[in-house]
Amino acid sequence: MTRKCELTGKMALTGNNVSHANNKTKRRFLPNLNMVSLSSEKLEKSFKLKVSASALRTVDKKGGLDIFLLNTDDSVLSRNALKIKKDIESLDSIKEK
């Protein structure tokens, strides 16, 4: 499985290690990923997601998983996160009626 954040799409980057003698060797910059359980208030469930530390801070700032997912573009989210987002949207449409 790729090292990719399920909420922001943040992935590994490539670059160079540069020595004092200016020798360059390839290296990878990996995102700080953690397996966390995030709970949805509207669905009253918790979900295990592989999320970067910066995405966790953003979820807290936005006010929770539900609000974060509803305001995030679908092209960035993983399949699992998209399924959660669709469930939240369908629950909102049912409550509006």
N, C-alpha and C positions, 0 to 999 in steps of 0.2 A: 504494500500500500504506500502511496506517495506521502511525503511529509508535507502536508497541506492543511491549512486551517479551514475548518468546515464553515466558518461564518464569514471570513474576510477573503479567503482564497489566497492568503499569503503563502508563498512557496520558497523553496531553497533557491538561492542565487549563487552564481559563480564569480570568481575573481582570482586575484593573484596574491600569494605571499611574496613580499619583496624583502630580500635580505639587505644587510648593510652594504654588501658588495653589489647590490642591485640585480641579484639573480631572482628570476621570477619563476614560481611554481604554482600550478593550479590548486585552488582550494574551493570549498563550498561554504557558504554562509547559511546555516540552517535556522529556521524560525524556532522560537521558544514555544514548543507545543506541549500541552498538558491534556490528559484525559480528565474531564470534569463533568459533573452532573449539574445541569442547569434546569431549573424548574419553570414551567409555564404556569402563570397564574390563571389564565383563561381556561386552559385544558386541565388544570389541576393534576399534572403529571410532571415527572422529571425525566430528562433525556441525557444520555451519556454522549458527549461530543468531544472530538479532538480539536482544541481551540488554542490559539496563540495567547500569550499573556496580554498583549496589547488589545486583542479583541475582548478579553474578559473585562479589562478596564473600560472599554467602550460600552459594553453591555451594561455595566454598572452605571455609567454616566447617563446613558439614554433612559434608564429606568426599568430595565428588565429585559428578559429574552423576547417577550411578545412584541414590545414596542420596537426593539432592535430589528427583529425579523420583518416586521411590517414596513419598516422604512428602508430596508436594504434591497438593492437590485437583485433580481433572480439570477443573473449571469454569474454572480460572485458566489452564491451559496452552493453547497454540496446537495446531493440528492436527498440525503437524510434531513438536512435543514429545510429544503424546499417542501418536503412532505409535512414537516411541522408547521411551516408557514401556511400551506394550503389548508391544514386542519384548523388553524386559528382564524383564517379568513372565512372559512365555511361556518364556523361557530358564530362569528360576528354577523354574518348575513342571516343566520337563523334567528339570532336574538333581535335583529332589527325588525323582523316581520312580526 
